[in-house]
Amino acid sequence: MHPAPSVIIFSTLSGLGFGLLFWLGIDPSPPTGMIGFIFFAIAYALAVGGLLSSTFHLGHPERAWRAFSQWRTSWLSREGVCAVGALCILGLYAAALVFLNIHIAFLGWIGAALSVATVFTTSMIYGQLATVPRWKTPLTPALYLTFSLAGGALLSGRTTIAIALLLFAAAVQLAWWQRGDKALANSGTDLGTATGLGDRGTVRSMAHPHTSPNYLMKEFVYVIGRKHAMKLRVIAFGLTFALPLILLLLPFSHIFAALAVLSHIAGVATSRWLFFAEAEHVVGLYYGMR
């Protein structure tokens, strides 16, 4: 699928923001005063900035509020409900910590649960799509959740937890790539099923159904070269996991910690670009482009 910049920004920033909010919410001795303000400001900047960037991909951003009404059936709507709930509850939690030096633990735990739920619902927007076999797997929510929790631990300075979660997230990422490369072939979908002519024999594409690109081809058919994809995978893996792990294992330094965070963010953005660029929507079969 076409990797829109707004979606990449949203996917990267919001996951990190809600991951950081999760760890702040469950912290038995969370930061207070100015330090607490800085941590929550960073978390809210990432989470809210990511959510706002996602509206730029909409044809009518001013109508985004209508998505909240479909929470019974829509993962996008559930994402919005969980995100607003998490931000409101943790806003009260943060205000009590920063301005009153009061730790209301149950608000933190509720906000943390809603933060995880937000990341999960985001992942299910993609994970429930049968039209993209690479995405339709339990590994998709696992990928989103491990990235979010690992990034949040890294941002909040939980070195030991961050190392463990980065290693786990790296394993999930490798498994997701390995499974995804075979997903379209294993789905049983081909040009015959795409056109409905498979029962008549082998179907071959002689010419595109349209003489010029249309909306479906622009939005859902994006072909990335295998060699190019592999290079980007190496870069994504190195920046997201390898370099941060090396920096975290070195004697502690604020510079190393900052570099680990920046490397991780750049790696997650690269991984998210590949997440969309490598998505093989089955509509591409109809146009003979798979």
Stockholm file with secondary structure:
# STOCKHOLM 1.0

chainA/1-290         MHPAPSVIIFSTLSGLGFGLLFWLGIDPSPPTGMIGFIFFAIAYALAVGGLLSSTFHLGHPERAWRAFSQWRTSWLSREGVCAVGALCILGLYAAALVFLNIHIAFLGWIGAALSVATVFTTSMIYGQLATVPRWKTPLTPALYLTFSLAGGALLSGRTTIAIALLLFAAAVQLAWWQRGDKALANSGTDLGTATGLGDRGTVRSMAHPHTSPNYLMKEFVYVIGRKHAMKLRVIAFGLTFALPLILLLLPFSHIFAALAVLSHIAGVATSRWLFFAEAEHVVGLYYGMR
#=GR chainA/1-290 SS CCCCHHHHHHHHHHHHHHHHHHHHHHCSSCCCHHHHHHHHHHHHHHHHHHHHHHGGGSSCGGGGGGGGGGTTTCHHHHHHHHHHHHHHHHHHHHHHHHHHCCCCHHHHHHHHHHHHHHHHHHHHHHHTCTTCTTTCSTHHHHHHHHHHHHHHHHHTTCHHHHHHHHHHHHHHHHHHHHHHTTHHHHTTCCHHHHHTCGGGSCCCCSSCSSSSCCHHHHHHCCCCCHHHHHHHHHHHHIIIIIHHHHHHHSSCCHHHHHHHHHHHHHHHHHHHHHHHHTCCCTHHHHTTCC
#=GC SS_cons         CCCCHHHHHHHHHHHHHHHHHHHHHHCSSCCCHHHHHHHHHHHHHHHHHHHHHHGGGSSCGGGGGGGGGGTTTCHHHHHHHHHHHHHHHHHHHHHHHHHHCCCCHHHHHHHHHHHHHHHHHHHHHHHTCTTCTTTCSTHHHHHHHHHHHHHHHHHTTCHHHHHHHHHHHHHHHHHHHHHHTTHHHHTTCCHHHHHTCGGGSCCCCSSCSSSSCCHHHHHHCCCCCHHHHHHHHHHHHIIIIIHHHHHHHSSCCHHHHHHHHHHHHHHHHHHHHHHHHTCCCTHHHHTTCC
//
